[in-house]
Amino acid sequence: MKKNRWLRVLITVVVVTIGISAIGWFTWNIGQLFLDLVSKSPIEDQEQLKVTTSEILILPQFDFWTCQIGVFEEQKNAQNMIESMLAKGWKAEIIQEDPFVVAVGLFDSKEKAGFQSQSMKDKGIDSWIRRENFPELHYKVNGKSVEIVSTILKLSNALLRGTDKDKINEELAGDMDFLFTGGCPTEVQSLNDNLYSILIKEYEVDDSRYNQDLLKLLLEYKSITTKFLPKGEIN
């Protein structure tokens, strides 16, 4: 009898241990599921940026065109090209690594990119129009700076999709100070600064500086939005 009693106790301990382990595993993995970024997936007819009731921020996909001016195996050569272009009055950026691709400007149509390409050609600068696509992204937004971070990402996405900056300024109205005078997390400060600079800068009609500034904004936007995604998710 005593032996059977000890056997029952041993079985009970084993069962309880297994149960606790299972609960721990389930809690950990479910917790990770809700903490992790929601992976991108296509949503049909998605036209507007929105934060859903489940706090999922949807950043629509967009196509853009740029003027590629060089491809280099070494970064120092790409940097030399950027400095050379700056001396000629053009802001170039490295838009891809391995190899290093240098380009000028971001446009929401091939025709607009063509105008800049021709303008550069007239000044003795060869370029090739290059089309790119940035996919739709979904984020689960958390933290005390949810409103500011979400707004910065949405406004950046809107500009990159071709929304007129004057229209965005009108919609912001008195919220400009709230957005750009503190409370922005360090991780998105550079994107915030670039966005603010574009929104307050006065550009002339068909000013190529605007499109050059947009390309810089794209690189900051890409850096932030891909930081939390699995490597290779965005090409």
Summary of the structure (lengths in Angstrom):
residues: 235
radius of gyration: 24.9
end to end distance: 69.1
largest distance: 100.7
contacts: 631
relative contact order: 0.14
helix: 54%
strand: 17%
